[in-house]
Amino acid sequence: MSRGRFPAADPGAPATASPVRYLLWLATRHRGSLALATVFGVLCTLAQALVPAAVALGIDRGLLQRDRGALLLWGGAVLGLGVFQALVGMLRDRASTTNRFGAVYGTTQLVVRQAAELGADLPRRASTGSVVSVSAMDVGHLGTALEGTARGSGAVVSILFAAVFMLVTSWQLGLLVLIGVPLIAAAVARLLRVLHGRQQRLREEQGALTDLSVDIIDGLRVLRGFGGERAYGRRYREGSQAVRAEGTRVAATVADIAFLRVLLPGALLVAIVWLGAHQVSTGRLEPGLLVAFYGYAVFLTDQLGQVTTMLDQLTRANVAAGRVLDFLRLERDVPSGTRPLQDDGPDLPLHDPDSGLTVPPGRLLAVACGTDGDARILAERLCGYTDSAVLLGETPLSAHRTDDVRRHVLLADNDAALFAGRLGTELDPRDGRPDDAVLRALDAASARDVVDALPGGLAQEITGGREFSGGQQQRLRLARALLADPQLLVLVDPTNALDAHTESRVARNLGPYRAGRTTVVFTTSPLVLDRADSVVFVKDGKAVAEGRHRTLLADPEYRAVVTREVLA
């Protein structure tokens, strides 16, 4: 899907369109296959609609008149209509499947591109539950709606054909159909509007419960540490009950719609058969036509079900399109600048006026924060993830293009994920480094033993890191960050899950591995601080002291922070 075909300023673009316009845009993108599916759908149902008429003619002109030729003729017509219906129905389904997958994959491309453009802003702009719901459920509803238009369109045309046929044959029966069908559609449409609102509330409850589930899974070890699993278990039960209650209301509405789909067409069928039988008994209608009217009554029941199904799918798709558009409207916290960042740009000093922190180029700088949360705030500020006055040389960092900044500056923290797949590819996603370079990064992160313990080594297929301990995951994430070799690498607590011996090896290897590159490590570990070229002590968001670790130990406040780390 070309980005140029869908500029953000275009009123028909996903970010600015209404749900209905977005559905129309999807239909326009697949207008060729959609037109074919609609044509085949109409031909298929018309062939089915002609069968009762052919049966009626076979009875009246062949069976009752004892005309073998006419009976064979109209019997052959019924057979031909059946074969034609089967062939055209197969083509309709092929085209409909193309429409469904086209809508699903087209929307998935937009969602994935939006997620990639948001980057690190995504967790702050959208919850995990909403992203999962959009990518796993809503795109499916859009595809189903586009797929169902062929059957629904054919059903509408066939209903009109049957109504006209009965109106011409018997105006009383035709009028009954023309009045009954709109009343049935109106009754079902009223319930569909109620269903629309309840489905929206159910999605919101499901998204909130998914967010809570993710939080519980991510923090399970911490929760067990202080006995918080009961409190979170209670919250999950309450959220689950809310979802169940809302789901019950949705199910009740769906059941009401299903009930009306059977009751109302059935009542219409009874009325048609009763009136048709009365006309046959009075000689105003031939027996074959009564059979045809009965066939059309059964046929209309099925086609009305197709129409209401299509309306239900469009209702779900409207809700889904609204959620997709809400996601596509999300914007970065910090807009991209326009100034290119040259390859030697990160070799300039990086200065944060708000905190007074200055990062000299080509050095290993450690930052010890005395207040919880300062490390994350400062790291995101230095890397341009939040709006700030950080200067790269004499130029604001925010003035540079975001893509250029991301290419030269890397923030690695403990929230980074290990994805499923080949371990070597996970450590080097571009597969551009030789194995010896990967092993060198593993040695620097003291993670060679983790790879050696795997049967397949770097070729081992992993399942998202669940087979590794917390410390092993941290070392593998550090190796991946080192292998990326950015000009500016910012690490946040890269060793807080390691034992003292392993942490000491990592601290000893980090400086030589990053020689000539700029590295900032936010940590309060004395083992890492002692290996840094320089240490900055940050208190309450402000840089208050700078020097070597052993020199700063004379500062009681700095010493208290480091001692707290040792005691912990």
N, C-alpha and C positions, 0 to 999 in steps of 0.2 A: 504494500500500500504506500503510495508516494505521499510524503509529507507536503510536497508542493501542491498537491490536489486538494489539500484540506487546510489552508492557512487559518491561523487562529482568528484573524479578523473577519473571516467569512462567516456571515450569519448562519450558514448551514453547517458550520464546523461542529464537531462533537462538543467542544468546550462551551459553545454558546447556544446550541440548539435546544429545543424542547424535546421531551421524549418522543412525541409524535413525529417531529421533524427528523429525529435521529433514525427512527424506524423507516421513514420514507427514504432517507439517505441510504440505508442498507439495501432497501428494495431497488433503488436506482443503480447502485453499484452492481447488482445482479439482475438487471432488467432483462437481459437476454434469456438466461435460464429461468427467471421468474415468469417471463411471458410464455416460454415453452411449457413450463409446468402448469400454468393456468390454462393454456389451450388444451393440453392433454387431459387436464382434470375436467374441463368442460365436456370434451368429446367422450371421455370415459363415462361420466354420469349421464350424458344425453343418450349414450348407447344403452345404459341401464334403464333410463326412463322410457325408451322406446319398446322395451320388452313387453310390458303389460298391454300396450296397444297392439303389438304383433300377436300376442296370445289371444286378445279379444277378437281380432280379425280371423284368426285360425279357428276359433270356436264358432263364430257366427257364420262365416262363409265356407268353412271346411267341415267342421264336425256336425253342426246342426243341419247344414244343407247336404251332408253326405257326399261332399265333393273331395275326392282323394287328392286331386291335383292342387286344389287350393290349400288343403291341409298340409301337403308336403311343402308347398311354397312358403307358407307362413311358419311352418316348423323349421324349415331351412333358414328363414329370416331370423328366428329366435337364436338358432345355432350360430349364425354369422355375427349377430350382435354380441353374443357371448364371447366369441373368439376375438372380435374387434375390441371389446371392452378389456379383455385380458392383456392384449398387446399394448393398447394405449395406456392402460393402468400401469404397466411395467415402465413405460417411458415417463409417465408422470412421476412415479416414485423415484426414478433415477434423477430427474431434474430437481425434484423436491429435496432429495438428499444433498445435491450440489448446493442448493440454496442454504440449507441448514449449516453445512460445514463452512460455506463461505461467510455466513453471518458470524458463526462462532469464531473462526480463525481471524476474520477481519477485526472483530471487536477485541479479541485477545491480543492482536498486534498493537492496537491502540493502547490497551491497558498496560502491556509490557513496556511499550515505549514510554508511557507516562511514568511508570514506576522507575524506569532507568533514568529518565530526566530528573525526577525528584531526588533520586539517589539517597544520600544520607538524610534528607529532609522527610523521606517517606514515613518513618516511624513517628515523627512529630506531627505529620499532617493527616495521617489516617491510621486507624487501629488495625491490628492484625486481623481481627474478625471481619472487618469491612472489606479488606483486601481479599481475604479468602472467599468471602461470600460473592464478591463481584467476579473474581476469576473462576470460581468453581461452579457457581449456580446461575448467576444472572446471565452470563454469556450463553449458557445452555437454553434459557428461556427465550432469548432473542432468536436463536437458531430454530427452536421448535415453532415459534410463531411464523417465521418465514417459510418453514416447511409446510405448515398447515394451511397456508393461503390457497394452495392448488386445490385441495379437497374442499375447502370452504367455498371457494369461488364456483367450483363445479356444482356444489350443493345448491347455491343460490340460483344458478341458471336452471338447474333441473327442477327446482321448486316452481320457478316461473313457468317452465314448459308444462309441467303437470297441471298447474292451475289453469293455464290457457286451454289446454286440451279438455279439461273437465268443464271449463266455462263454455266452450264451443259445443261440447257434447250435451251437457246439461247445465244450464246457467245456475240452477239452484245449487248443485254440487260445487261448481266453480266458485260461486260467491261464498259458500261455506268455507272453502279452502282459503280464499283471499282474505276473509275476515279472521279466520282461526289462526293462520300462520303469524301475522303481525302481532296478535294478542299474546301468543306463546312467546315470541321473540321479546316483546316488551316485558313480560313477566320475568323471563330469565335475565334480561339485561339489568333489571332493577336489582336482582340479587348479585349480579356480577359487580355492580358498583360497590355494594356492601363488602363483597369479597376482596375487592381492590384495596380498600382501607385496612381490612384485617390482615391481609398478606403483608402490607407495608409495616404494620406494627410487629408482626411476627418476625420479619427480617431484622428489625431493629433489636428485638429481644435476642434473637439468635446471634447477632453480631456481638452484643454485649457479653453473652455467655461464652462465646469463642474467645474473646479477649481475656476473660477471667480464667479460662482453661489454660491459655498460653502462659499467663502470669503464674499460675500454680505449677505448671510443668517446669518452667524456667527456674522458679525459686523453691523447688521442692526440698532440696537439701537444706537451704536456709530456714525454711519453715519448720522442718523437723528439728533444727538446732535449738529453736526457742519455743517449740510446741505450738506453732501457729497453724498447723494443718487442720486443727479442729475448727478454728474461726473461718478459715478459707473453705473448709468443707461445708460449713453452714451457709456461707455466702453462695457456694456453688449450688447447694440444694435449693436455696431460695430462688436463684436465677433459673435453675432447671424447672422448678414448679411454675415460674412465670411463663417460660417458653411453652410448657405443657398446657397451661391454661389458655394461652393465646392460640396455640395449635389446635386445641379443642374447639375454640370458637371458629377458627378457619374451617376445621373439619365439619362442623355443624352447618356452616354456610354451603360447603361443597355438597354435603348430603342433601340439603334442601334443593340445590340446583339439580342434582341427580334425580331426586324424587319428581321434580317438575318435568324433567326431560322424559320421564316415563308416563306420568299421569296426564299431562296436557296433550301430547301427541296421541296417547291412547284414547282419550276422550274424543279427540277429533276423529280418530279412526272409527270409533263406534257410531258417531253421528253420520259420517259419510256412508258407512255400510247400511245403517238403518234407512237413510233417505234413499239410497240407491235401490235397496230391496223393495221399498214402497213404489218406486217408479217402475221397476220391472213388473211388479204385480199388477200395475194399472196399464201396462203396455206402452209406457212412454220411454222405456229404455230396454235395449236388447240384453239378453243374458250375458253375452260375451263382454259387453261394456261394463256390466256389474262386476264381473271378475277383474276387468281392467281397473275399475275404480277401487276395488279392494286391494289390488296390487299396488296402485298408486298411494293408497292410504298407508300401507306398510312401508312403501318406498319413501314417502314423505316423513314418516317417523324417523327413519334412519338419517335422512338428509337434514332434518331439523337438528338432530343430534350432532351432525357434522358442523352445522352453522354455529350452534351454541358452544361446541368445542373450540371452534376457531375464535369466537368471541372471548372465551376463557383464556386461550393462549395469548391473544392480543392484550388482554388485561394484565396477565402476568408479565408479558414483554414490556408493557408500558411502565410497570413498577421497576422492572429490571433495567430498562433504559434510563430511568431517572437516577438509579443508583450508579450506573456506569458513568453518566454525565457528571454526577457529583464528584466522582473520582477524577475524571478528566479535567475538571475545573480547578483542581488543586494546583497551587503554585509554590515555587520555592520560597523559603523564608528570605533568602538573599538573591535578588535578581542578578543575572550574569552581566559582567562588565563587557566592554567592547575592545579594550586594549589587549593586544596579543602579549603573551609572556614568552620571552625568548628563552632558549635553553640555558643561558647563563643567568637568568633572572633570580632563581633561588640562591645564587651565590652571594646575593646582597644581604645585609643584615635585616632581620625581621623585628619590628618594634611594635609593642602594644602600648599606646599611650594611657589607656585606662588602668592598666596594672603596673606600668613602668617596666615590664619585662622586655628585655632585648635578647634576641637569639643571634649570636655571632655565626657567620658562615664557616662551614668546614670543621666545626667543633662538636664534641659530645657534651651537651648541656643537660644537667639534671635539675629538675624543679621539685622542691619539697613543699607541699601545701599543708598549712596547719589547720585548714578548715575543710571539712568534708564537702565535696562537690566542686571545689575550686579547680581541681585538676581537670575535670571534664569540661567546665566552662572555658578555661583558658585554652585547652587543647582545641576545642571547636572554634574558638576565636582566632587562634593562630592559623588554622587551616582554612579559614573563610567559610565555615559552615553557619555562622551566625553574623548578623549585621554588627560591624564594629569599625573602629578607626585604625585598624592594624595597617602599618606601613611596611612595604617591601622596598627597601631603599628610601627613596623620597616619594614613592607613588603609593596611594592606597591599594591594598590588596584587592579590595572589591572592584577596582577599576579594570582589573584584568578579566579576560574571558574565563568563565568557570571551568570549561573543559581543559584549558591550559593549566589552570591551578591544580586540578585533579590529576593531571598527568605528571606534574612535578612534585606535588605535595601529597603525602599519604598519612592518614590518621589511622593507627591500629590500636584497637582497644579490646577489652574482653567480651564485648557484645558481638564481635565478628563471628560468623558461622562457618563451619566446615560442611561442604555440600557432599552429596552422594556422588560416587564415581571413582575413577582411578586416582589414587593418592598423588601420583606424580603430576597429573593434570590439575588436581586441586591446589597443589603447592605452586605450580607454574601454569596458570590458566592458558597462556598463549603458547605453551609448549615450545618456547623459543630458546630455552637454556639447555645445555648439555647436562648429562647426569652428574658429572663431577661438580658443576656449579651448584646443582641442587644439593648434593651431599655436603658441599662446603657450607651452604646456608644452614643445613641441618646440624652440622658440627657447631656452628656459631650459636645456634639456639639450644645446643645440648639435646638434640632430638634424634640423633642417629640411632640410638638404641631402640626408639619407638618403631622406626622403620625396619631395623634388623629383626625385630621380634615378629614381624608379619611374614606369613608364608610367601607372599608374592612380592615383598619389598615395595618399591615405588609403583609397581604394577598392580598392587593389591586394590581390589574394589572395596571401598568403604561405604558405610550407610549413614553418612552425615555426622560422623564423629562419635556416635553413641558407643562404639566399641573401645573408646579411649577414656582414660580418667581425666579429671579436670586439669591436672598438671600436664598430662600428655597433650591435651587439646591446646593448652596455652603455649607450649613449646612449638607445636606444629603451626599455630597461627603466627608466632614470632618468626619462624623460618620462612613462612610465606611472605611476610612483610619485608624481611631482609632480602629475599630473592627478588622482590619487585624492584629493589635498588632505586628508590626515588631520590631526588636531590635533597629533599627535606623529609625526614621521617620523624613523626611524632608518635611516641609510644606512651600509653596510659597503663600504669601498673602491669608491666609485662611479665613480672615474676612473682606476683603475690600468691600464686597457687603452688609454688615450688618449694621443695625442702631446701635447707640452707646450703647443702653441698652443691646441688644442681644450680641454685641461684648464684652461687659464687662462680661457677664455671661460665654461666651466661654473662654475668657482669664482666668477667675477665675477657671474654671473646668479643663482646659487643663493640668496644672501641676500635680494636684492630680491623674488624670486618668492615666497619663504616668509615675507615680512615679516608679523609678528603671529602666526605659528605657531611651534611648538617644533620644532626640527630638531637632530638629533644626527648627526654625521658621524664615523665611525671611519676615520681615514686617517693616513698619515705623509707625505703630499704637501705640501711647503712652499707650493705654489701655493694649495691649498685651506686649509691652516692659516692662511695670512696673511690670508684673507678672513673668517675666523670672528670672531664677537663675543668669544669666549673659547676658550681651549685648555686641556684637562686632559691632563697627562702621566701615563700609567699604567705602572707598572713592577711586574712579578711580581704582577699582579692588584690592585695598590693604587694609588690616586691619590696621587701624591707631589708634584705641582706644578700650579699653575693660573695663567693669565695670558694676555696676548696673545702671539702667536707670536714677534714680534721681541724681546719681553722674555725669553721662555723660552729663546731661543737662547744666553743667558748660562750656562744649565745645561749642563755638558759631556755629561751622559748624554742629555739631550733633543737636543742638537746632534748627537750621534753617531747617533741614530735617524734624524733628518732627513737628515743627510749620507749615511747608508746608502741612503736612498730616492733621493737625487739621483744617487749613484754607480750605483745599479741602473738 
